[in-house]
Amino acid sequence: LTLESLPKNRVPPLDGDVIGVANNSIQVSLGSDDGLLVGHTLEVYRSGQYVGRAIVRSVKSDRAIAELVREYSRGIVQRGDKVTTRLKG
């Protein structure tokens, strides 16, 4: 089984960090080596509290840039926040 054999619409369960914030975008510590693809959704948390959502717009091997979705904003995203590909219950 390889990453290429996974269904394209299936997002792997990933956890990473916000490593940069600029304008309405964030840079995260996840990339294509982790299975992240353009179009994946990332949920942002700080100390277990939901902060917002971002959509991946560009991916490199070890990092990605994601655009914050204003409608889901519950606070200002900061460097050091956590990102995950799944909602926490």
N, C-alpha and C positions, 0 to 999 in steps of 0.2 A: 504494500500500500504506500503510495506516495502522495505528496501534496497535489500533484496534478490529477490524481484519480478522485479527489474529493469533489463533491458537487460544487459548482461555482457559486451557488447562492448560500452555501453553508459557511457560516463564520466560525472559525475555530475559537475555543474559549481562551482568551488571552488577558493578561494583566500587565500593565506597564505604568510609566510615570510621565507626567507633563514635564518636559525639559526646557520649554521656552514658550513665551506668550507674546504675540504681536498683533495689534489691531483686533480682528475678529477670528484669528487663527491660533492654533497651538501646535507645537512640535512635540511629538511623543517618542518614547524609547522603544517603540515597536516598529518593525518593518517587514519587508517581503520575506526575509529569512525566518520570521515568526509565522508567516502565512497570512499577513495582513495585505489586503488589496484595496485599490481605489473603490470607494463606494461603501465600504464597511462603516458601521456605526459604532462609535465609542461613547460609553457613558463615563462621566467624570464625577469623582467622589473626593471629599476631604474629610478625614476623621470619621469615615463611615456615613457621612451625610451627602446626599445627592446634590451636585453643583450644576450639572448640565449635560448636554449631548453635543457631539461633534461628528461630522461626516468626513471620512478620509478623502482628501483631494489629490495628494501625491505621495508616492511611496519610494523609499530607497531601501537598500538591504537591511539597514539597522535603525532606521527612523522614518517617521512619516509626518506630513503636515495635514491637519484636519481643520475644517471650518466649523466654528461654533454655530449652533442652531439657536437663535434668539428665543424662539417659542418655548424652549426647554430650560432656559436660564433660571437658576435658583441662587445665583451668587456670581461673584467675579472669579473666573478660573485663574489659578496662580501656579507658578512653577512649583513642583513638588506634589501637586495633586495627583491622585491615582486615576488611571483609566482602565476600563475593562470592556470587553466585547459583549458582556451580558448584564442585564439588569439584576440587581441584588434584591432579594425578597425580604 
